[in-house]
Amino acid sequence: MAKPKTRERILQASLALFNEVGERNVSTNHIAAELGMSPGNLYYHFRNKQQIIYELYLGYEAEVKQTLQLPEGRPLTLEDKRGYLEGIFDGMWRFRFFHRDLEHMLECDGQLRASYRQLAQHCLAQGKAIYQGLVDAGYLQASEEEVEALSYNSWILMTSWVSFLRTVVQDEGDTTLTSAMIRRGIYQIMALERVFLTEFARDQIRPMEQDFFAPLDADGTALREQKTAVSAEP
């Protein structure tokens, strides 16, 4: 297997460090040291940390848009629905630094802020189309107004889920997130949709809900304890 090019190695190392300790706690010097290269070599490929963040964001954006594509020539299925949710939350896990430090990064970079705003508008439109597709396929019963509200509320829940975990579930000073904690957000989305399910869909959806359920006490104890049972994750 060919060795990754230097630019790609910088991106991979940056993503790992950002995810581990948070973007604010990582400098270009940290990234260069992690790779055993001089800061000057790093600056040859990226002029500053914001450029690294933006390129990582572009990769995340491309994955999100790919995930939210609608099937052509056939109705939506529950497997499509599962694929949308798993794809989005898996992306949130792999790029969790972005959701952890979102407001700070958007404030620091106007280009990133404009791109993220466009992505949000795209996701809201696609979310509305997906929900309408589930209505048309007989899985949901919702008016046009309710479909729009579902798309907005799902977006709000997804984009604030990491913040909720950090401020409510985690102990003070604990920066550890696990994929199980992130994926519990899928259950929250499905719970939001439950009131709109048709009789046709209820029995089929219930087992899927249980796949993503993880106990969560009012103070977050259950999910915190769950971290000790989670094996090493990528």
N, C-alpha and C positions, 0 to 999 in steps of 0.2 A: 504493500500500500504506500502511495506517495506521501511524503511528509508534508503537512500543511504549510502553505506559504506564510511568510512572516506576518503579513497583514491579517490573515485568518487566525494565526496563533495569538496575536494581540487581542483580537475580538473575543476569542474563546477564553483567554485568561481574564480579560476585563469582565466578561459576563460572570465567570465563576466568582471573582472577587466581589463584584457588586452584589451578587446574590447572597454571598456568605456574610458580609459585614455591612452592607449598605453603601450606596453610591457616594454619599457624603464623606465616608471614612476612607475612600480610596483615591489616591492621587496618581498621576502619570508615573511618578517615581516608584510607587508601590507596584504598578503594573510592570514597569521595566525590570524591577528587582525580581518579581515573580518569574519572569521569562529569562533572567540572566543576561539581559541586554542593557546597553547604555541608554539613558534618556534621549540622547541625540538620535540613536537608531529608531527609537519609537516615534520621535517627532518627524522623522523622514516619511513615515507612513500616515501619521495623524498629528495635526498641528496642535491639538489640545484634547482634553478629556471630553468636552462637549461634542466634538466630532466623532469620537468613539461611541458615545451614547447615542448619537443620532443614527449612526450606521447600524447599531444593534436594534434601535427602534424600527428602522426600515425593514429589517428581517422579521421582526415581530409583526409589523403591519401587514407584510405580505402573507404571513401565515394566517392571520385573522381573516383577511379577505378571501383566501383560498378556502378556509373552513366554512365560511358563511355562504358559499355558492349554492344556489338552488338547483335541484336536478332538472334536466330537460326532458320533456315529453312524457312525464309520469307524475302521479300525485306524491306528495310527501308521505313518508312512513314513520313509524316510531323509531326505527333504526336510524333514520335521518336525524330525528330529534336528538337521540342519544349521541350521535356523532357530532352534532353542533355543540352540545353542552360539554362533552368530553374534550373536544378540540379546543374550545375556548379556555376551559379551566386548565388543561394541560399546558397551553401556552402561557397562562398566568403563572403557573408553577415554574416553567423554564425561564421566564423573564420576570420573576417575582420582584426583583429590585425596582423595576419600573413602576409597579403598582404600589410598592412600599414608599417610594420617594417621589411620587407623581407630581404633586403640586410644586415642590421645590424645583424639580427639573424643568417644568413648564415655565416657571417664573424666570429661570436663568437663560432660556433659549427661545427666542421668538420664532425661529424656524421650526423647532420641535413643537411649539405651541400651536402654530398654524397647521402643521401636518396632523397633529393629534385631533384638532378640531374637525378636520376633514374626515379623519377615520371615524370619529364619533358619529358624524352625520351619516356616513356610509353604513355603519353598524346599526344605527337606529332604523334606517330605511330597510336594510336586509332583515332585521329583526321583525319589523312589521310585515314584510312579505312572507317570512317563515311562519309567523303566527296565522296569517291569513291562509296560508297553504294548509296548516293543520286544521283550520276551520273548514276549508273546502273538502278536506279528506275525511271529515267526520269525527275528528279526535277532540276538537274544542267547539264549544258553542259560545260565541262572543260577537258583539256588534262591532261595527267599524271603529267606534269610539273606544271600546274596550280593547280591541286589538292594538290600537295605538298606545293606550295606557300600559298594556302588558309589555310592549317593546320598550317603553321608557322605564318602567319599573324594573324590568330585568336588567337593563343597562345600569341603572343606579345601583342595584344590588351587586352586580358583578364588579363594578369599578370601585365600590366601597368595601368589598369583602375583606381584602387584605388589611385595610385600615381597621375594620372591626376586630379582626383577629389580634392585631397588634395592641389595640387600646383596651380591649375587653377580655380577651382570652389569655393573652400572654402575661406572665409576671413582669413586674417592672424590671427593666434592664435585660430581659430575655429577648433576643433577636431571632430565635430559631423558629422557622416555619417548616412544616412537613407537607408532603403532597396530600396526605389524608386530610389535613386541616383545610387546604385549599379546595379539595374536591367535595368537602361537606357543603360548599357553596352551591354545587349542582343540586343537592337535595333542597336547598332553600329556594332555588328557582322553581323546582317542580312543585314545592308546597305553594308557592305563589300562584301557580297555574291551576291548582287542584280544583278550585271552585268552578272553573270553566270546562272541566272534562265532561264529555258525554258518557252515557252509560256504556257505549261501545268501547270507550277507551279505558274506563276505570280499572277493570280487572287486568288489563295488559300493562298499565302504567305502574301499578302497585309494586310488583317485583323489581321494576327498574328503580323506583324510589329507594327501596331497601338496599340496593347495591351501593348507594352513595350516602346512606345515613351513618352518622357517627354521633354517639351520645354527647350532649353538650349541656352541662349544668348552667345555672344562672350565672355563676361566677367563672365559668370556663374550665372548671376542674377536670371534667371528663376528657376534653380534648387535650389539655396539658398532659394528663397522665398517659394519654394514648401515644404521645411522642416517644415514650420509653420503649414502646413495643414496635415501633417502626424501624425496619432494617435500613441499612445504608441505601440512600437514594441518589440518582444522578443529579 
